[in-house]
Amino acid sequence: MESLAAVFRQVGAPVSVERITLDPPGPTEVLVRIAAVGLCRTDYHVMRGERRVAMQPMVLGHEAAGVVEATGSAVGGIKRGDHVILTFIPACGKCHWCGLGLHHLCAEGARITQGPQLDGSYRRRDYSGADVGAFCMIGAFADRTVVDQASVIVIDKDIPFDLASLVACGVPAGVGAARQRARVQRGESVLVVGCGGDGMNVVQGARLCGAAKIIAADIVPAKLDWAREFGATHGICAQGPELIRAVHELTDGIGVNHSFVCIDPASTLLPAFRATAKGGNVVVTALTPDTVTEIGIPPLELFVTQKAIMGAVYGFSSPRLQIPELLALYRKGSLKLRELITRSYRLDEINRGYADLDAGRNIRGVIVFDG
């Protein structure tokens, strides 16, 4: 069948919306009509050449929800008409990590920038007949996609698709970083550097954990106002040494128990580290351009202050466990989802959406499909 997709062809150039050919699902695969897909910064890193992928052309997009239209002969637990969220790391169910229930560490996650399906083949071709890859084995910037069942989670039909799409990536990334990776405790203090999609959800996660002081830091003043709506107690419009000084002033010179680096770790990791108290945690949720191979933290300073630096993908928690829990929190009114969406776009407005993201005008933009 034909599919309308936003195709990445060249670094530094806008993605092009074009008709491609989409083959039927294989035995373990599912055809999904995409209803909504979030404009996550990860895809923008690819467009800018900061996150290299193995092939072009490629359909980007990974933060998505939709409806199952067909299933392969070996698919289990998923049927036509199901509402689903797609996960950007598959759960192969066979590797060491999946055997431990740590699906966010699935060994197949190493291949999500390669382009092929989980089975190594392709389902997409362009007008010239050339294979087209699928970012994160999903390729969600399209009206339809074919994904392996390892990347599919069935959800209840009462959740609006635009809200469900956010729970595919940004919400678990941020909320989970606070709850599962740092394990913020009631009464502790938190610094969130970068209040976009991930950062705003770290704020929510810290609030859910009962943090007493949640300091939001961003160079866009409007994001600090938004952060207060999600639970931040303080806002700092500063970076570098000024950020460190401001945090110390708010914490009696001690620093925060936990800091979260949610934007540009190359420039924000060291200030966040130095704004963190001795024995505290520094959690990195944001991508760094893969040309950056070092972090500028003196080893002696790390040793003496006894701080921990850690990464968090998917909030360091299995999406198969975390996503249902997050949707339950939304139903209870404990988790904000609708408020995360600043603006909705059509697929042909995708480049405008990313321009808005880059300019700091959105917490999250979402592409919504009709029908």
Secondary structure, DSSP 8 states (H G I E B T S, - for coil): -EEEEEEE-STTS--EEEEEEE----TTEEEEEEEEEE--HHHHHHHTTSS--S-SSEE---SEEEEEEEE-TT--S--TT-EEEE-SS---SSSHHHHTT-GGG-GGGGGTTT-S-TTS---EE-TTS-EEEEGGGT--SBSEEEEEGGGEEEE-TTS-HHHHHHTTTHHHHHHHIIIIIS---TT-EEEEE--SHHHHHHHHHHHHHT-SEEEEE-SSHHHHHHHHHHT-SEEE---HHHHHHHHHHHTTTS-EEEEEE-S-HHHHHHHHHHTEEEEEEEEE-S---TT-------HHHHHHHT-EEEE-SGGGS-HHHHHHHHHHHHHHT-S--GGGEEEEE-GGGHHHHHHHHHTT--SEEEEE---
